[in-house]
Every structure is written in structure tokens, then in C-alpha cells.
Amino acid sequence: MGGVEKMLMNLLDYREIKNFDFLSCSKPPEYFDNLIDSYGCRAYHPVIRRENFIGHYKAVHDIAKHYDVVHIHTQNAFFTTLDCLAVR
């Protein structure tokens, strides 16, 4: 789990955010899933993009449609564009 995930965990830990759900495109260590659950938040892990490209974006869309605000953090402009289209 990288720096962004750790920063979000710190926000949960200090209760600056009361309810925050995570969608991770990679499987984080079980410790983080357990910590997320302990705060009453949810962790989603859609099918990995390289394993099922279409299935990944369908899963992202199906999850994101239940939220008013979605923050996307990625290192690739092409995949960011696809993620934005998926959450529309």
C-alpha cells in the first residue's frame, strides 16, 4: 500500500473523516482491510484490470454509482480517463 493509502488510513485513524469507503485496484495487505472494517467503512476490490479489462470497469461503475463523490488517484492519464468514464 502506497503513500496515498497510508494518508487515508491516518485520516480514519484520527477520525477526521467519519465514513470513507475504499476501492483499490490492487489487493492491499489484509491488515488494512481489517482496519477499514473496524472503522465501519468498506473496502472494495474489483477484478484486476489486466485480468479482465471490461469486467474491471463494469465493477468500478457498479460500485461508484452508489456514491455522490468519487476521488480517483492513478499514475496514468489514459487509465484515469477510463476510470472517469466508468464512474459517470
PyRosetta script that sets phi, psi and omega in degrees:
from pyrosetta import init, pose_from_sequence

init()
pose = pose_from_sequence("MGGVEKMLMNLLDYREIKNFDFLSCSKPPEYFDNLIDSYGCRAYHPVIRRENFIGHYKAVHDIAKHYDVVHIHTQNAFFTTLDCLAVR")
pose.set_psi(1, 133.6)
pose.set_omega(1, -174.0)
pose.set_phi(2, -89.6)
pose.set_psi(2, -167.4)
pose.set_omega(2, -175.5)
pose.set_phi(3, -64.5)
pose.set_psi(3, -39.9)
pose.set_omega(3, -179.7)
pose.set_phi(4, -64.1)
pose.set_psi(4, -45.3)
pose.set_omega(4, 179.7)
pose.set_phi(5, -61.8)
pose.set_psi(5, -41.5)
pose.set_omega(5, 179.5)
pose.set_phi(6, -64.6)
pose.set_psi(6, -41.1)
pose.set_omega(6, 177.7)
pose.set_phi(7, -61.6)
pose.set_psi(7, -41.8)
pose.set_omega(7, 178.2)
pose.set_phi(8, -65.7)
pose.set_psi(8, -38.3)
pose.set_omega(8, 175.9)
pose.set_phi(9, -61.8)
pose.set_psi(9, -39.3)
pose.set_omega(9, 178.1)
pose.set_phi(10, -63.7)
pose.set_psi(10, -40.0)
pose.set_omega(10, 177.0)
pose.set_phi(11, -61.5)
pose.set_psi(11, -42.2)
pose.set_omega(11, 176.6)
pose.set_phi(12, -64.3)
pose.set_psi(12, -42.4)
pose.set_omega(12, -176.9)
pose.set_phi(13, -61.6)
pose.set_psi(13, -38.1)
pose.set_omega(13, -179.7)
pose.set_phi(14, -93.1)
pose.set_psi(14, 7.2)
pose.set_omega(14, 175.8)
pose.set_phi(15, 58.0)
pose.set_psi(15, 31.2)
pose.set_omega(15, 173.8)
pose.set_phi(16, -74.0)
pose.set_psi(16, -25.2)
pose.set_omega(16, 176.5)
pose.set_phi(17, -120.3)
pose.set_psi(17, 128.5)
pose.set_omega(17, -175.9)
pose.set_phi(18, -84.8)
pose.set_psi(18, -35.3)
pose.set_omega(18, -177.0)
pose.set_phi(19, -142.7)
pose.set_psi(19, 118.7)
pose.set_omega(19, -173.8)
pose.set_phi(20, -149.5)
pose.set_psi(20, 120.7)
pose.set_omega(20, 178.9)
pose.set_phi(21, -103.7)
pose.set_psi(21, 154.1)
pose.set_omega(21, -175.8)
pose.set_phi(22, -120.3)
pose.set_psi(22, 140.4)
pose.set_omega(22, 169.4)
pose.set_phi(23, -124.6)
pose.set_psi(23, 114.3)
pose.set_omega(23, -177.6)
pose.set_phi(24, -115.4)
pose.set_psi(24, 132.1)
pose.set_omega(24, -179.9)
pose.set_phi(25, -86.1)
pose.set_psi(25, 3.5)
pose.set_omega(25, 171.7)
pose.set_phi(26, -133.2)
pose.set_psi(26, 158.9)
pose.set_omega(26, -177.3)
pose.set_phi(27, -85.3)
pose.set_psi(27, 110.2)
pose.set_omega(27, 177.9)
pose.set_phi(28, -75.2)
pose.set_psi(28, 166.8)
pose.set_omega(28, 176.8)
pose.set_phi(29, -57.0)
pose.set_psi(29, 146.3)
pose.set_omega(29, -178.2)
pose.set_phi(30, -55.3)
pose.set_psi(30, -31.0)
pose.set_omega(30, 179.3)
pose.set_phi(31, -53.7)
pose.set_psi(31, -44.3)
pose.set_omega(31, -177.7)
pose.set_phi(32, -69.3)
pose.set_psi(32, -38.3)
pose.set_omega(32, 175.8)
pose.set_phi(33, -60.8)
pose.set_psi(33, -43.2)
pose.set_omega(33, 179.6)
pose.set_phi(34, -64.7)
pose.set_psi(34, -40.0)
pose.set_omega(34, 178.4)
pose.set_phi(35, -65.3)
pose.set_psi(35, -44.4)
pose.set_omega(35, 177.9)
pose.set_phi(36, -59.0)
pose.set_psi(36, -46.5)
pose.set_omega(36, 178.1)
pose.set_phi(37, -60.6)
pose.set_psi(37, -38.8)
pose.set_omega(37, -177.4)
pose.set_phi(38, -64.8)
pose.set_psi(38, -23.5)
pose.set_omega(38, 177.7)
pose.set_phi(39, -91.2)
pose.set_psi(39, 3.0)
pose.set_omega(39, 179.8)
pose.set_phi(40, 79.6)
pose.set_psi(40, 17.3)
pose.set_omega(40, 178.8)
pose.set_phi(41, -101.5)
pose.set_psi(41, 170.9)
pose.set_omega(41, -178.6)
pose.set_phi(42, -117.3)
pose.set_psi(42, 148.1)
pose.set_omega(42, 175.1)
pose.set_phi(43, -120.5)
pose.set_psi(43, 122.8)
pose.set_omega(43, 178.3)
pose.set_phi(44, -106.6)
pose.set_psi(44, 141.5)
pose.set_omega(44, 177.0)
pose.set_phi(45, -133.8)
pose.set_psi(45, 87.0)
pose.set_omega(45, 179.4)
pose.set_phi(46, -67.0)
pose.set_psi(46, 167.0)
pose.set_omega(46, 177.1)
pose.set_phi(47, -53.6)
pose.set_psi(47, 141.9)
pose.set_omega(47, -177.6)
pose.set_phi(48, -68.1)
pose.set_psi(48, 134.9)
pose.set_omega(48, -174.3)
pose.set_phi(49, -53.6)
pose.set_psi(49, -44.1)
pose.set_omega(49, -176.8)
pose.set_phi(50, -71.8)
pose.set_psi(50, -18.3)
pose.set_omega(50, 178.5)
pose.set_phi(51, -86.2)
pose.set_psi(51, -33.3)
pose.set_omega(51, -179.0)
pose.set_phi(52, -156.4)
pose.set_psi(52, 88.8)
pose.set_omega(52, -173.0)
pose.set_phi(53, -55.7)
pose.set_psi(53, -55.1)
pose.set_omega(53, -178.3)
pose.set_phi(54, -66.3)
pose.set_psi(54, -43.4)
pose.set_omega(54, 179.4)
pose.set_phi(55, -60.4)
pose.set_psi(55, -36.1)
pose.set_omega(55, 178.6)
pose.set_phi(56, -61.6)
pose.set_psi(56, -50.3)
pose.set_omega(56, -177.1)
pose.set_phi(57, -70.5)
pose.set_psi(57, -29.6)
pose.set_omega(57, 174.1)
pose.set_phi(58, -66.5)
pose.set_psi(58, -43.2)
pose.set_omega(58, 179.0)
pose.set_phi(59, -64.5)
pose.set_psi(59, -42.3)
pose.set_omega(59, 178.1)
pose.set_phi(60, -60.8)
pose.set_psi(60, -44.7)
pose.set_omega(60, 178.5)
pose.set_phi(61, -61.7)
pose.set_psi(61, -45.9)
pose.set_omega(61, -177.9)
pose.set_phi(62, -62.9)
pose.set_psi(62, -33.2)
pose.set_omega(62, 178.0)
pose.set_phi(63, -77.9)
pose.set_psi(63, -48.3)
pose.set_omega(63, -172.9)
pose.set_phi(64, -66.6)
pose.set_psi(64, -26.0)
pose.set_omega(64, -177.2)
pose.set_phi(65, -64.8)
pose.set_psi(65, -12.2)
pose.set_omega(65, 179.6)
pose.set_phi(66, -92.8)
pose.set_psi(66, 5.2)
pose.set_omega(66, -175.5)
pose.set_phi(67, -122.5)
pose.set_psi(67, 147.0)
pose.set_omega(67, 176.7)
pose.set_phi(68, -81.8)
pose.set_psi(68, -32.0)
pose.set_omega(68, -177.3)
pose.set_phi(69, -129.7)
pose.set_psi(69, 132.8)
pose.set_omega(69, 177.8)
pose.set_phi(70, -132.2)
pose.set_psi(70, 126.6)
pose.set_omega(70, 175.8)
pose.set_phi(71, -104.8)
pose.set_psi(71, 129.4)
pose.set_omega(71, -179.8)
pose.set_phi(72, -113.0)
pose.set_psi(72, 127.6)
pose.set_omega(72, 178.9)
pose.set_phi(73, -128.6)
pose.set_psi(73, 113.5)
pose.set_omega(73, -179.9)
pose.set_phi(74, -148.1)
pose.set_psi(74, 166.3)
pose.set_omega(74, -177.1)
pose.set_phi(75, -103.0)
pose.set_psi(75, 6.3)
pose.set_omega(75, -173.3)
pose.set_phi(76, -130.3)
pose.set_psi(76, 118.8)
pose.set_omega(76, -176.4)
pose.set_phi(77, -61.3)
pose.set_psi(77, -37.3)
pose.set_omega(77, 179.6)
pose.set_phi(78, -63.2)
pose.set_psi(78, -47.6)
pose.set_omega(78, -179.7)
pose.set_phi(79, -70.0)
pose.set_psi(79, -30.9)
pose.set_omega(79, 175.2)
pose.set_phi(80, -61.3)
pose.set_psi(80, -43.5)
pose.set_omega(80, 178.2)
pose.set_phi(81, -60.9)
pose.set_psi(81, -44.9)
pose.set_omega(81, 178.4)
pose.set_phi(82, -64.5)
pose.set_psi(82, -40.3)
pose.set_omega(82, 177.3)
pose.set_phi(83, -61.9)
pose.set_psi(83, -43.2)
pose.set_omega(83, 178.8)
pose.set_phi(84, -61.7)
pose.set_psi(84, -40.4)
pose.set_omega(84, 177.1)
pose.set_phi(85, -65.4)
pose.set_psi(85, -37.1)
pose.set_omega(85, -178.2)
pose.set_phi(86, -67.3)
pose.set_psi(86, -33.0)
pose.set_omega(86, -175.5)
pose.set_phi(87, -90.5)
pose.set_psi(87, -1.7)
pose.set_omega(87, 179.1)
pose.set_phi(88, -64.7)
pose.dump_pdb("model.pdb")
